[in-house]
Structures are given as C-alpha cells and as structure tokens.
Amino acid sequence: MKTIYFVRHAKSSWNEPVTDKERGLNDRGYSDAKLIAEALQKEDLAIEKVFSSTAKRAEITCSILTHTLEIPEEIIEYTDDLYDFDGRGVLKFIKKLPDDLDKVALFGHNPAFTGVVNVFGNLQLKNLPTCGVVGVQFNINSWAEFAQGETILKLVPKDFK
C-alpha cells in the first residue's frame, strides 16, 4: 500500500511585483495553513517523506504544516519537479518515487493537483481549494505501478471556519 497526501499551497499574495515563483502568502493563506495544520494533527498520517514545489508559496505552506506536525526537516525535499500546473510533471515525479517510501506528502499547485486527485482518487472535486489536502491510497507495491486509488482524506479550510 502506498499513500500520497496532496497539499495545495495556501492563498498567495498578489501585492508585490514579483515573479510567479516568488509570490508568498497573504494573511488568509497564513491563517488557512495554520487551520489545516491543526486539523492534520488529529490524523494518523505517519508521513515518511515530504516533497514541495520550489515556489515560495508552496515552501511557506510546507513549512507551516510540517512545523506544526513536528515533521523533521531532514525528510523535507524541495524540487522544481512539483512546480507543475498541468499534472504531467507530478505524475512523472510520483512514478519515480523510491519504493521504500509508503506515505508521502506533496506540496504543489492547481490545476495539476485537482486533475491528479480526480483521475487517480475516487472522489471528484470541482477544485482543490488553496490549502486543501487530499489523501489517496493506492494498492500498489511500486510507485512505477501508480494507478487508480481510493480517496481516504479531504480537508479544506472552509470546513474549519
């Protein structure tokens, strides 16, 4: 069994004239990330490795959640491979994950994450909102066999407001 927790970055700020990759979070993004982190504390995630897009908004979201969940920095990796918007890069990344990992968290972007969870999970979402989390479990032994799974978790900030 393999499990992926897809975490879309929190609400980004458009107030500063920076590149897309350098956009941080706005106030709502910070508060939503804290809400979701607190909700995730009640789940038994047992995450073995965390991967995040190198976009600043994803990195900050990752930092807030992993800090709250007391996930050691040593198991967090930042990669340009998750700075993907159509999902092809995300799928390629997943299929190359080391097989000794069974539970991973990915921090990234839409529409890639909505598309991937809709195709490979069994819960259809119109949109994975900012700072939304979807966990999908796969009955596979190797990430190269990545195929249809079962959605086991869905958390979105508006459910906690």
N, C-alpha and C positions, 0 to 999 in steps of 0.2 A: 504494500500500500504506500502510495505517495500522496502528499498534500501540499497544496500551494495556497497561501493567503495573498490575494491580490489587494494591494492598498493603493488607491488613487491618491495623489498628493492633495493636500488641503488647499483651500481657496487662495489663489495667488493675488498679488498686488500688481496693479497696473499704474501706480502713482509715479513710478520713476522711469525715466527714459533709458532702459537697459535692454539688452538682447533677451530673447525668449528664454534662453538657458539661465540667465542671471536673475530672472524675476523671483522675488522672495514671496512671503506670505503676507496677507493683510490681517487685520485684527480678528476677523471671523475665522480665518484659516488657523490662527494660533489657538483660539478657543475651541474650535471643532476638533483639532488634533488632540487637545487635552481631554475632551469628552470621549472620543473614541478610544484613546489610550486607557482611560479609566474603565470603560466598558470591556475592553480586551483583558483587563486584569482578572475578570471574573471567568474567563475562558481558560481551558487547559490546552494551550497551544503547543508547548514543547518544541518551539522553533529551533532548528539546528543551524540554520544559516539565513542571513538576510542580505538581499541584493537590492540596491537602489539605483535609479537613474541618477546621472550626474547633474541634472537640472537642480538649481538651488532650491526651488520649491519642494521637490521630492526629497532632497537631502535633509531639509529642515523638518519636514513631516516625519521622515525616518528617525531623525534624532529625537524628536519629542516622544514618539511612540516607544522606541527601543529603550530610551532612558527610563520612562515610566514603567515599562515591563521588565526592567533590570536585565536586559539582554546585553551581554558583554560586547564591547567594541570590537574584540578580536574576531567575532563571527559576522561582522558587517562589512560588506564589499560594495563599492560604488563602481558602476560600469556604464559606459556610453551605450552599451547594447540595449539598455532599457529606456533610453531616450528615443522612443519609438511611438508613432502615432497610428499606424495602420495595423499593427499586430503581427506582421511578418517577422520583425526582429525579435519580438517577445517569444513567439513560437520557436524560432531558431535557438534562442537563448535557453529555453526550457529543455529542448531536446538534447542539449549539450551539458546539462547539469550532471555533476558526479553522482553515480548510482548509490554511493554510500550515504547520500542525503535523502531522508524520507519526508521531512517537513521544512519547507522554506517559505519565506515571505518575500514578495516582490513589491517594490515601491515604484510606481510609474504613472502613466498618463492615459488619457482618453483621446480618441475613441478606441485605442488599442485594447485597453483592459475590458471595456464593455463588450467589445467584439469577441475577445477570447473567452470570457466567462459565459457569454451567451452560446457560443459554439461548443465549448467543452464542459460546461456545467449543465445542470438540468433545471435551472431557474432562469427565466427570461427577464432581463432588465431593459427598460427603455434607455436607461442611462445610469452608469455607476457614478453617483454624485461625488463631488470633491470630498476627500477624506473618507469615502466609503470603503468598506472591506468586504471581500467575498472570499470565503474558503471553499475550495473544491478538492475533493478526494478522488484519487484515481486508483483503480485496481490493476496496477502495473508493478513490475519489479525493476524496470529500467526506464529512465526518462526518455530514452530514444523511442520507446513504445507509446509515448504520450498520445492519449485518445480520450474518448468520452468519459466523463467522470460524474460525480454526484456533488451537488452544492450542499455544503454542510454548515455554512455560516454566512449571514449577511447582516452587516451593521452599517447604518448610515446616521450621520449626525442629527438629522431632524427627528429621529426616533428617541433622542435623549434630551430634547428641548421642551 
